[in-house]
């Protein structure tokens, strides 16, 4: 077993006995390790935000814009996305008409924004799908979420996508979304434990 190294604070009587032995020997008190103890090598590792984003991307759902379809790697038609793994074996659940899967619109908006240094929501909506356009309000909501996240620069008068932030370029959308969710989760945990702004209010 590993010996306790907190002899200055630990109330166990054994520490006092060892301290007296050091005093009798006229030696400076130091921690006394167990020579037969070997630190175990953990098989686990703490994933980074980049690792978690990559794990989310590889969970069986192919992001829109990157689907490989028979005869080429062109963008799959809206409404044909389904998890490749999980759920019922080989089963696909078609979405409701004119409705997109969760996160699909954001991926489509990013695909358009990747091609332009500046564009307004109405242009983005038309470019996503000329036949079944998303609402301009839905596209605007995506852009404003990116702004709050610090991922994109959103201009005003008129409201428009005006490029990605430097952090957005280096970290990427998935990583920044993951980090933001973790920050919210940590803050809620602190609040549940009675902390406010880092201070103990209990």
Secondary structure, 3 states (H helix, E strand, C coil): CCCCCCCCCCCCHHHHHHHHHHHHHCCCCCCCCCCCCCCCCCCCCCCCHHHHHHHHHCCCCCCCCCCCECCECCCCCCCCCCCCCCCCCCCCCCCCCCCCCCCHHHHHHHHHHCCCCCEEHHHHHHHHCCCCCCCHHHHHHHHHHHHHHCCEEEECCCCEEEEECHHHHHHCHHHHHHHHHHHHHHHHHHHHCCEECCEECC
